Amino acid sequence: MPLAVSLAARNSTADPIMALWDRFSVHERAPSMRDLAYPPHVTLAVYEEDAVEESDIFAALRRAVADGSVVRLTFDSIRTFEGDSTVFWAAPRPDETLIRLHRTVHDAIDPARCHPHYRPGDWIPHSTLATAIRPEGEAAARRLAAAFEGAITVDFDALEGLSFRPVRIIKTCRLGSSG
């Protein structure tokens, strides 16, 4: 199973993101994000199983949590990754702390070992909202995304190493208090 480093929101500030999961899920084959059984998150790195060891993930986590602060991100638009299946995601406003965490993880583990979409220069910060939109639900999901207004602020209070599908937490590093 692949390994990942993710910034997770394990607190009530994540509720509006989960509400978006639910709004998009009516257009999915199955509720992809609820079925993942993992909180709203921003993935910083993904590695194939044989590219890194769990000890590499532990070392990256130790370096990345040096300041231990909660990462507060504001999401103000919904975008898509186009492909075989359209992925809908919440886009955060630019945030230096998030960029620094991403850079620190990749300073700890050679970026060449990372999935290309998560490497420095190619990574697009995002929190996924839906991955399994039915073809007949895509137009409605696109209208839902286009109608999104306002901003959602989420306090990401955990940096985690995990393997996935299914998600298995390897290590959680709690970050400061969320308020």
C-alpha positions in Angstrom: 0.0 0.0 0.0 1.2 3.5 -0.7 2.4 5.7 2.2 1.6 9.4 2.6 2.2 12.4 4.8 -1.0 14.4 5.4 -2.1 17.4 7.4 -5.4 16.5 9.0 -8.1 18.4 10.8 -9.3 16.4 13.8 -11.6 19.1 15.2 -14.9 20.8 14.7 -13.5 23.4 12.3 -13.5 20.6 9.7 -17.3 20.3 9.8 -17.9 22.6 6.9 -15.6 20.6 4.7 -17.4 17.4 5.7 -20.7 19.2 4.9 -19.4 19.7 1.4 -18.4 16.0 1.2 -22.1 15.3 1.9 -23.4 17.7 -0.6 -21.2 16.3 -3.4 -21.8 12.7 -2.3 -25.4 12.7 -3.7 -23.7 12.9 -7.1 -21.3 10.0 -6.4 -21.5 6.3 -6.9 -20.7 6.0 -3.2 -19.7 8.8 -0.7 -16.0 8.6 -1.5 -14.7 10.8 1.3 -16.9 9.4 4.1 -16.0 5.9 2.9 -12.3 6.8 3.3 -12.9 7.1 7.0 -10.3 9.8 7.4 -10.8 13.4 8.3 -10.5 16.4 6.0 -6.9 16.7 5.1 -4.3 18.1 2.7 -1.8 15.5 1.5 1.8 16.7 1.4 3.4 13.6 -0.1 2.6 10.2 -1.5 5.1 7.4 -1.9 4.7 3.9 -3.4 5.2 1.2 -0.9 8.7 0.2 -2.0 9.9 3.9 -2.4 10.2 4.6 1.4 10.2 2.9 4.7 7.9 3.8 7.6 11.1 5.1 9.4 11.5 7.6 6.5 8.0 8.9 7.2 8.7 9.1 11.0 11.9 11.2 10.2 9.9 13.5 7.9 7.2 14.0 10.5 9.8 14.9 13.2 11.3 17.5 11.0 8.0 19.0 9.8 6.4 19.4 13.3 9.4 21.3 14.7 7.3 24.4 15.4 4.2 22.4 16.4 1.7 25.1 15.4 -1.8 24.4 14.1 -2.1 25.3 10.4 -5.1 27.5 9.8 -6.2 27.4 6.1 -9.0 29.3 4.4 -10.6 27.6 1.4 -12.4 30.0 -0.9 -13.1 28.1 -4.1 -13.9 24.6 -5.4 -11.9 23.3 -8.4 -11.5 20.1 -10.3 -8.8 17.8 -11.4 -9.9 16.5 -14.8 -9.1 12.9 -15.8 -10.9 9.6 -16.2 -13.0 10.6 -13.2 -13.4 14.3 -12.2 -12.1 15.0 -8.7 -13.7 18.0 -6.9 -11.5 19.8 -4.3 -11.5 22.8 -2.0 -8.7 25.2 -2.8 -6.9 26.9 0.1 -5.6 30.5 -0.1 -1.8 30.7 -0.4 -0.3 29.9 3.0 3.4 30.1 3.9 3.2 27.7 6.7 1.6 25.0 4.4 4.3 25.6 1.8 7.0 25.4 4.5 5.6 22.1 5.8 5.5 20.7 2.2 9.1 21.8 1.6 10.3 20.3 5.0 8.8 16.9 4.2 10.6 16.9 0.8 13.8 18.1 2.4 13.6 15.0 4.6 12.7 12.5 1.8 14.1 12.9 -1.7 11.3 14.3 -3.9 12.3 11.8 -6.7 10.8 9.1 -4.5 7.5 10.9 -4.3 4.5 10.6 -6.6 5.0 13.2 -9.3 1.8 15.2 -8.5 3.1 15.8 -4.9 6.6 16.9 -5.7 7.8 20.4 -5.2 6.9 22.5 -8.3 4.0 20.2 -9.2 2.0 19.9 -6.0 -1.3 21.7 -5.9 -2.5 22.2 -2.3 -6.1 20.9 -1.9 -8.6 19.1 0.3 -10.5 16.6 -1.8 -14.3 16.7 -1.7 -15.4 14.0 -4.1 -13.6 11.4 -6.3 -16.5 9.1 -7.5 -18.9 11.4 -9.3 -21.4 9.4 -11.5 -21.3 10.5 -15.2 -25.0 11.5 -14.9 -24.2 13.6 -11.7 -21.2 15.5 -13.1 -23.2 18.5 -14.4 -24.9 18.9 -11.1 -21.6 18.6 -9.2 -20.1 21.3 -11.5 -23.0 23.6 -10.7 -22.6 23.0 -7.0 -18.9 23.9 -7.3 -19.6 27.0 -9.3 -22.2 28.1 -6.8 -19.8 27.9 -3.8 -19.3 31.4 -2.3 -17.6 32.6 0.8 -14.8 31.0 2.7 -14.2 28.1 5.1 -11.4 28.3 7.6 -10.1 25.0 9.0 -7.6 24.4 11.7 -5.4 21.5 10.7 -4.2 20.1 14.1 -2.4 16.8 13.1 0.4 15.9 10.9 0.1 12.2 10.0 2.0 9.4 8.4 -0.4 6.8 6.9 -0.8 4.0 4.5 -3.9 3.9 2.4 -6.8 2.0 0.9 -7.8 1.3 3.5 -6.3 4.1 5.6 -4.0 3.0 8.4 -2.5 5.6 10.6 1.2 5.0 11.2 1.9 8.0 13.4 0.0 11.1 14.4 1.8 14.2 15.6 -0.7 16.6 17.2 -0.1 20.3 16.5 -0.7 23.1 19.1 -4.2 24.0 20.2 -6.8 25.1 17.7 -8.0 28.1 19.6 
